[in-house]
């Protein structure tokens, strides 16, 4: 058979398209598999990372179709977001036009790879119908009390008049205009993900069998549950007077109450209310105010990376147990979003506090002693131990002291045992145009009011001009002006749009519903109950925290809203490794990219798929290798070139295995080993490289024999098990030889693993001397007789006192 790549691939892509070959069945009584790869952002061209991600997912989906599962394998587009605005500004086009043109182009590219996606269920998150249901979900969450507004410090560019994401701030400057970025207090919408913190943490246990441990650990650390003591630091009388009675105390949280006698200073975040009050009322020297404002201008990420800096606020607090005065500082390492933006500092037993204390010559008081670290004042000792210089708690172990000190605080109404989380509520407001409008209205009479259902979706206006300066929704002459859904009074629309993570946190549920129901429903509960959970989710490790966490949160919220029954969206997760070239991640800036279109044009989609799945296991990094691509192409050509040696049939040929030659038996064994490997690979782990290697060995073995029935059986099985990997050529082989009848489950034939002859070692007094080949069914007496004959020269002048047979392994003759 001639391997005309483009002709074969175009033929079968057209066939699959015309026959709706990959649409899921509507019969919900069938056993199902929901296979999903993380959907792409329509950036303009696919890259090798896309090819790897979707080749993995597609192989899994195709395998389960052959196993007679009802398979849902959809694709869509994560199409809102900042890159479209940036491109619109750069190319003087409209974000919508840029986005949908990219979708059209990338769809053709993905189709050229033969991916078996459901085409009818494809959508983009920027489609108005998707926005309509998303806005409904937002309103339901608002009405349930899971959405609220608050002000927070955001990156603000005064020149561009816009909020910037952290990745748009480069060395403290706006990526677009290169002007200084400041931190500005701005209102925004927040989702109460913290309300689900404990459940999100607890339910990780359910995912242990199906998720990588690395991802579970990352999620656990991000949620960051900690137990400890929360208490108030009271300001000294003098400090209270200086603050004009506005603040008399503030809360702090510590996980190490056992170190409380080591407090030598307290510190506030630059954005703490007390600090802001001092600045607003000029209660500090001008140079200190200026320095604090500089701290406030930094993002949290920049603060965490910056050199430790601080200033004495000319205030003192009272130690809750010793009643001694403790100096109060502002410090750039204290973040307002953690623990209320205030810390008790114990430099003897905390490295960060120690570094700060050393820099500003603050006291360092030891309160813990342990056997592992000697405290000599040169570094912090952070291990648990026994309390010293801690009044009545001296001598207790750290664990005992924690419990006793918390008990003391609670009984004396000084503080409480609390559970804290690092996780913070999710801010979803974006001051950008290309996003889903937040469906809220600001009414001077009624306040904040959700839009009426019948007015959804709130669509973006098309007549805008993106300049990069400010939010065009705010400056639009008419769009924001509306009437209150509640009282009819003149009102103003919310001009913030939603974080794109909002769209990607429920898209997998949209796919579960037949498109004929999309107009009325975000997703149909009966359908989602059938398809969910996603059986296999495939995507990059870079999404291990936020996307997965937000999707888990949304699923739990939608469960509580009565929309779904499941509590977790993804039963199994595969995080594929990056594609590298010359030792580093492919990147245009590094000039080391490979264009998938070029590979497809030169070698075909099947070669691209075969290489990407053979070069490395899915979870490992994959190093690009031009020679290996050429090798993958040659294997397919070799597979195709031998098709004529097989016979046309529509079932597996009946073969008398025992009548075959040694070479034919071996070939059958290698073919069925490949079939067995296929079953193993798809049970988990998806080490496609081992399946491909086994198939190559099987083809090599077939080449050493001449039995036509064995050739036919070999191609019947190989074109089946390789179909998930190189589908076009396998469908071509299958159609020519088997009328596509072999693309279903194939049962194992165990007789091929039986052996006619076995090799037995012959040992004398336990030392191997020779070996014999015997019939697999030979009797014990015959085997021992043959062993004696083979070892005759070692038995001369010897008396055999014992004969031992270890079945199928060895004969040991004990002599003297």
N, C-alpha and C positions, 0 to 999 in steps of 0.2 A: 504494500500500500504506500502510495506517495504521501509524504508529509507536507502538504500545502497549508502552511500555518494560517495565513489570513483567511483563506477560503473556508477552512474547517471552523475557525473561531467565529467568523461572521455567520456561517450557516447555523451553528447551534445557538448563538445568542439570539438570532432571529426566531428560531424554533421555540426557545424558552419564552420569548416575549409573546409570540402569537398564541401559545398554548397556556399562558398564565401559569407556567410550570411551578412557580414558587409561592403561590398564594395559599395561605392556610385554609384548612377545611372549616366549614361552619359547624360541623358536627362536634359538639362539646362532650360527647360520650367517649371519644377516642383518647388514648393516652397521648400526652402532649409534651413538647419541649419548646421552651421560649429561649432562643439564642440571640443575644444582643451585643453588638459592639458599640462603644461610645460614639455618638454621632459627631460628624465633623463640623468645624466652622468653615463656611464657604469662602476660603481665602483666595481662590482663583485657580490653583493647580494642586493636584494631589502630590504627595511625596512618598518616599519609601516607608515612612512610618505608617501612613494610611494603608499601603499595600500589605504590610505585615499584619496590622490590626485586623483588617477585613478578610485577609486570607485565612487567618486562624479561625475567626468566627464562621466563615463560610464553610470551611472544612468540617466543622462540628455540625453545622446545620444540615449539610448534604449527607453526612453519615447517618444522622437520625432519621432523615426522610427515607433512606434505604432500609432502616430498621422498622419502618411502618409507623413511625410517630407522626402526629399532627404537629408540624413545625411552624412556629412564628419566628421569622428572621427579617426584621424591618430595618429601614434606613430613613433618616431625616436630616435636618439641617439646623444647627444651633446658630441662627442667622442674625440675631440682634448683637449689638456690641460696638465697642470703641473703634476697632480696626476699620469698619465701614465708614465711620465719620472721618477718620484720618485720611482714608483713600479719597473720600469725596472732596476734602479740602485740597489735597495734593493734586488731584486730576480734574478738579472743577466739574464734578458730576454729582448725582444724587445718590445717597446711601442705598436707597431701595433699588435703583437701577444697577448699581455696582454689585449689590448682593445677589439679586436674582439672575443677572448675567453669569456670575460666578457659579451659582447653583446649576444652571444649564450646562455649563462647561464641565464642571466636576462630575455631574451625573453621567455624562458621556464617557468620561475617563474611567469611572468606576464600573460602568456597564461593559467597557472594553475588557475588563479583567474577568468577566463572567461570574460576578458575584450573584448569589441566588437570593437577592432581596425581594421582599414583597413590594411590588411597585405601586399597588393600589393604596397602601397605607403610608406612603411617603408624605411628609409635610415639612414646612419650615416654621420655626418658632415665631417668625415675624409675620406669618399669615394672620389676617384679621380674625379669622375664626378661632385660631389658637389663642390669640389675645383675648377674645371675648370670654372664653372659658377660664382663662388664667385670671382675668379681672374678677370673675365670679368667685373663684377660689379665694382671692385676696379679700373680697368683701365678707365672705363667710368666716374667714380667719379673723377679720376685724370685729365682726359681730360676736365672735366667741371670746374676744379679749386677748387674742394672740398677736395683735398688731397694735403698736402705739407709736406716738411721736415723742422725740426728745432731741435736745441739742447736743452736739458732740464736736470735738475738734477735728477738722478735716484739712487736707492739703488744699490751699487756695492760691491761685495765681491772680494777682491784682491786674496784671496786664491783659490776660486773656479772659478775665472775669469768669473763671470756671473752677470747679472742684477737680482735682487731679487724683487719679488712682496712684497707689504707692509706686507702681512700676513706671509711672509717668514723671516721677521726681528723680532727677539724676544729679547727684552731688548737691542736693538742696535747691536745685533750680528746675524750672519748668522745661520739660523736654522740647516744647515747641518754640518758646520765645527766649529761653535761656535767662529769664529773670528769676529773682529770688522767690521761693515759695514760702508762704507763711501758714501757720495753723490758725484756722478761723472757726469760731463757734457757730455752727449752722444746724438748723432743725432737719430732722430726717425721720424716716419710718423704720421701725425695728420689729423683727419677729421674735417672739418669746421662745427661742429654742432652748433657753436655760430651763424652762418649765419641764422639758423632756430630758434634761441632762442625765439623771440617774437611770432612766429607762434606756437611753441611748448607750449608756455604759453597760448596764446589766445584759442587754440583748446581744452584746458582742460575743457572749458565751455561746449563743445559738449559731454563730457563724464560724466557730473554730474549725469545723470539718471542711468548710468550703472556701475560706478566705486565707490568703497568705498571712502568716503570723506577723510579718513586718507591718502589714497594713493595719491589723488589729491593734498592734502596739502603738502605731502612729495615731490611730483614732482615740485610744485610751489616754494617751499623753495629751492630746489636744483638748479632750474633755477635762482632764486634769482634776479628778476628785481628790480633795484633801480634807482631813478632819483636824480641828484645832480649837484654839481659844480666841474669841472675839471680845474685846474690852474697850473701854473709853480711856483715852488720854485726856485728863483735865488740864486746862491751861492754868498757869500760876495766876495769882491775884493781879500781879503787875501786868502780865500779858493780857489778861482779860480786860483790864482797863484800857490798854493800848488799842485793843480791837473794839473798844466802845461798847462792850457787852454783846456784840453781834455773834461771837463764837465763844463758847465756854468749854467745849470738848470736841473730840473727833474720834471715830472708831478706827481700830487697827485689828488685823487678824494675824495670827501666827500659828504655824504647825509645830513650833518648838517652844511651848510654854516652859519646858524644863530649863531654858536658857534665860528666863526673864530677869534673873538677878544680874545678868551680864549686860543689860541695857546701858549704853553710855550716851546715846543721842537718839532722837526720833527724826524722821524725814518725811516730807510731803512731795507729791508730784508738782511740777511747775503749774499744772492746770487746776490744782486743788482750790476749793472755794476760799479757803483762808488766804492763800497766796494771791488769788485774784482780788480779794478785798484789800489786801495791803497795797497792791499796785494801784487799784482804782482810787484809793483815798490817799495816795502818796505818803504812806506810813513807813516807807523805807527810803534810804538815800538814793539819789538819781542813778548812780552807777550800779547799784544793786538791782534796781527796777529794770534797767537796760539789759543787764546780764540775764535776768529771769525771762525777759521777753525773747531773748535770743534762744534760750532753752525751749520756750514754748513754740518757737517756729519750726522745731525739728519734729519729724514724724516719729512714731514709736520705734520703727525699725532703725532709724538713724540714732535715736537715743540709746538703743541697746548696743549699738556698735561703737558709740562715741566714748571718748575718755571720760572717766567719772568726774563730774563737776558739781559743785553745790555752793550754797551761801547760807550763812547763819541769818535767820529771819528776825533776830533780836527779840525772840519769844522763847518761853520755857514752858515745859509741861511737867506734871507731877507724876513720879513713878507710882503706880497703883499699890505697891506693897511696901516700899521703903519710905515713901512720901518725900523723897529727895527730888530736887529740881533736875530736869534733863533738858539740854538745849535742843531747840527745834530748828531744823535745817530744811531747805529746799534742795532736792537732789535730782539730777537728770536721769538717774537709773530707776527712779520710782515712777511707775506708769499709772496714769489715772484710771485706766481700764481694769487694773488688777487690785483687788483688796481695798477698794475705795480710795486708792491713791495715797496711802499712808502706811509707813512701816515703823516697827520698833527695831532699832539697829543694835545688833549684838556682834561687834567686830571680832571678838575673840573666837566666835564659833560660826561665822558666816564670811565666806571669801569676799563677797561684794562689799559687805559692810566694813570688812577689814581694810580693803584697798582704799576706800573712802576715808576711813579714820586715819590711816597712815598719811594720806595726802594732806589732811587738814589738822593733823596733830591732835586728834580727839582721843579721849581715854579708851583703853582697851582692858576690860575686866573679865578675868577668867571665872566661869561659873560651872564648867564641866571639866572633869579629869577622866582620861581613859588610858588603857594600857597600850593602845596602838599608836597614839601620837603624844609626843611630849610638847606641852605648851611652853614656848620660850619667848613669845612675843614677836617672832619672825614671820609667822603665818597663822592663819585661822585653823583651829582644830575642829572639824565638823562632825566627827563620829560621836555616837552616843557613848555615855559613860556614867559617872557618878557625880552628883552635885557637890560643889564646894562653895564656901562663902555665900550660902543661900538660906541663911537664917534657919528656921526649923526644918527645912527640906534638905539640909546638908546631909550627905551620906546616902540618900535615896538614889536608885538607878534612874536613868532618864525616863524609862517607861513608867516606873512607879511615880516619879515626880510629875510627869504629865497629868496622870489621873488625879493625883492629890491636889495639884495646883489648880486644875480646872474645877475640882470639887470645892476648893476654898473660894474661888471667884464666884461660883454659883451660889454657895450658901451665904456669902456676904454681899450678894447682889452687885458684884463688881464686873461681871462678865458672864459669858455663856459658852458652852460647848457648841460648835457649829460645824456644818459641812460646807465647804466652799468648792467652787469649780473654776478652773481657768477659762472654761468656755464662756463666751459673752454673747448677748443677744445679737442677732444678725441684722446689721444695717443694710437695707436694700435700696435706699435712695441714691439715684445717680442724676447729676445735673447735666444730662446729655439728651440729645434728640433721638438717636436711633436706639430706642428701647420701648418696652411696653408701657404706655402711660398708666400711672397709678390712678385708679378710679375713685378719687376723692375730690370733694368740692369744699372750698372754704367760704362759709356764709357768715356775714357780719352779725346775723341774728342767731343762727343755729349752731355756729361753730363748724367743726369738721363733720361732714356728712358724706356717706357713700353714695355713689351714683345709683340710679334705678336700674334694675336688670334690663328693662326694655330699651334702655339707652346704650347698652353695651353692644359691640365693643366701642370704647373710646379710641378712635383712630388718630394716628398722627396726621397732621396737615402735610400735604405734599409740597405746598408753595412756600418753601423755606430756603434760606441761603445760609450755608455753613461757612463761617469765616474763622472759626476757632476762638471767637471772643464771645463768651457768655452762652447761655442756653437759648437757642432759637425759639423754643416753646414759650419762654417768658416774654421775648420781644415780639412775638407774632402779633399782628394788629387785632385779630379777632378770636383766635383759637381758644385762648384761656378764658374768655368771657362767656359766662353761662348763667343759668338760674339755679337756685337752690332746689334740689330734688324734694326737699321737705316742705319749704314754705313758699317757694316761687320767687323769692327776693333775688335781686341781682347778686351774683356770686362769681368766684374765680376758681377755675380748675387748678388742681395740683399740676405743676409743671415738671416735677421730678419724674423720671422713668425708673423702671425696676432693674435691679441688678440682674445680669443675664443668668446667674446661678438659679434665679427663681424659675426661669423657663426650663432649665435642664434638671430640675428637681422633681418633675412629674411627667416628663415626656414619654417615659417607658410605659406609663399607664395609658396614654393616648393610643399607642399602637395596638393595645389589646382589643380595641373596639372596631367593628366593621365601619368603614367610612360612611356608609349610608346613614349612620346614627350620629355622625360628628356634629351636625348642625345643632341638634338639641342637647347633646351631652358632651362633657369633657371626655368622659369614657363611661361605658356601660358597666354597671356593677356585676351583672351576671357574667359578662365576658372577662372582666378583670379578675373575678374570683376563679374563673377557669384557667386563665393563662398565668396569673401571678402565683408564686414568685418567678422572676427571671431565673431560668435554670442555669444559664451560664452567661456571665457578663465579662466582656473583654475590653481592656483599655489600659492606658498608660499609668505608671506609678505616680506621675505628677498629679493625678486626680485622687490620690489615696485619702486625702483628708477632706477638703471642703466639699467637693461635688458629692462624694459618697455620704458624708455626714449630713448634708442638706437633703439628699434624696431619702435617707433613712428618716430624718425628721419629718419631711413632707408625708411620707407613707404613714407614719404614726398619727399625724394630724388628720389626714384624710380618713383614716380608720375611725378616729374619734368623731369626725363629722358624718360618719355613716356612709362614706363613699366607697371604701374598700374593706375587705375582711382581714387582709394580711398585715403584719406588723413590720416586716422586713422586706425590702424590694428585691434583693439579689441573693439567691441561695448560694451561688458559687461565683467566685471572682478570679479572673486570670489577669495579672498585670504583666503585659509583654515588655521585654527589654527594648532598648533603643537600637536603631540601626546606625552603625558607625562606619566611617571611612577614614583610612589613615589614622586610626586610633582615637578619633573624636567624633562627636555627634555631627551628623550632616547639617551643614549650615551654609547659606548663601555667602555670608560674610567670610567664611573660611574657604570658600571655593571648592568644597568637597562634596557637592550634592550629585545625585544621580537622578536623572529625569525618568520616571516610570514609562512615559510615552515613548522614549527612545528605546527602552528595553523591549516594550511590546511590539514596536515597529520592526525591530531587528530579529527578535527571537519568538515573540508571541506571548500571550498572557499566561499560558500554561508553564512556560519556562520561568517566567517571573515568579509565579506561585510556587513552583517546585523548588527553586533556589531559596526563596525566602523562608520556606518551611523545612528545608533540609540543612541549611547552613548552621542552625543552632536551635536548641529547645526554646519554646516560646518565651519563657521567663528570663532567658539569658540575653545579654547584649549580642548583637549580630554584626560581624565585621564584613563589609562589602568586599566581594572578591570577583573580579571580572572573569578569571579562569573558571571559577566554580559555576558562574552563569553559563559559560560555554559548555561546561560539563553537563549541566542539567539539560541543556538543549540536545546534546548528543545522546543522552539516555532516552529522551522521548523519541528521537529519530530511530534509535535502535529498537525500541518497543514497537514502533509503527512498522518498521521494515520486515518484521517476522510474522505479520498478521496472516499472510497467505499460507503459512504452515499449519494454521488451525482450520477446523471444519466449521461450516455454518450449522448451527443448531439452536434450539430454544430452551434446552435444559442441559444440566451437567451430564456429560457422557458417562455411561456405565463402564467402569474399568475393573478388570480382574487384576488386582494389585500383585498377587503372588506370582502371576505369570509374566510380570514385567522384568526387564533387564535391571541390573544394578543401577545403571545411570538414570533410568526412568523412575525407579523407586526413589532415588535420591532427589530428583527434580520435583516429584510430587510432594515429598517431605518438605522441601524448601518453600514450595508454593503455599502449603497449609501452615507452615510456620509463619509466613507473612500474613495469612488470614488471622492466625492466632494473635500475632503482634498487633494487628488492626483492632481486634477486640480489646486488648490490653490498653492501647494508646487512648482509646475513646472512653475508657472507664475513669480517666482523670490523669492530669499531668500533661496530656497532649504532646508527648515527645514524638512529633511527626517525623523527625529525622531518623528515628529507629524503625518506623514503619517503611519509610522510603528506602533505607538501607536493606531491610529484609526483602523488599520487592526487587531491588537490584540484584540481590543474591539469587532470588528465585528465577529471574530472567536469565542470569548467567547459567544456572543449573539446567534450565530448559534447553539452552543452546548446546548442552553436552549429550543430548539424547535425540532420538528420531521418531519416537512413537507419536503418531498424529493425535490420538485421543488424549495423551498427556499434554501435548501442546494446546489442544482445544480447552481442556480443563484449566490449564494454567492461565490462558488468556481470559477465560470466563471469570476466574477469581481475581486476577490482577487488574483487569479493567473495572472490576467492582471496587476493590479496596483502594485503588488510586484515584477513583472518580472524585472524591472530596478535594483532592489536591490538584489534579490536572483534568478538570471536568470535560473540556472540549474534546480532547483527543480520546478520552475514555468513552464518551458518548458516540464518537465516530466509530471506534472499534466495536463497541457494543451493537450499534445499529447494523454494521456490516456483517457481523458474525452471529449475533444472538437476538436481533430484533428488539433490543433494549430490555429483554426479559431477565437479564442477569443483574439489573440494577435494583436489587432487593436483598433481603437477608439471606446469607448462604450458611448452611449448617456445616459443622466440622465433621471430617471423616477421620476417625481415630486410627483406622488401620494403617494409615500412611506412616504413623510413628512407630509401628511395630518393626522390629529388626529381625532379619533372617539369621544373621551371624553376630556373635558377640566375641570380644577379645577378652581372654582371661589371663591374668598374670600367674606365673608359676614361681613360688618361692620355696627355698630350702632353709629350714630353721628361721623363717621370717625374712630372708634376704632374697630379693628378686633375682632370678637367674635367666628366665626366658618368658615367653607368652605363647598362647595357643588361640586359634580361632575355632569356635565350635558353633554348632547349630543352636539357635536360641532355645530350642525345645529338647536339647540333648539331656539324657539321664545322668544322674550323679556318677554312676559307675563308669560310664563312657568318658566323662570329662576327666575323672581322676586317672583313668587308663591312658588317655592322650597326654595328660600332664607328665606322667611317669616316663612315657616314651620320649617326650620332648626334653626331659631333664636327665636322660640316661647317663650322660657323662659325669654329672654331679652326684650320681647315686652309686657309682662303682665302689665296691668294698664298704658300702653303708647299709645299715639296717633301718628300714622305715618302721618307726614305732607309732606314728600317728598320721592320719590323712584328714586334712581339714578343708572343706569347700565353703567359701563365702559366695553365695549365689550371685552370678553375673559379675563377680569381681576378681576372685583369685582362688588358687589351690595352694595350700601350704603343706609341704611334706616335712614332718619332723623326723630327723634321723639321728643315729648315734654311731 
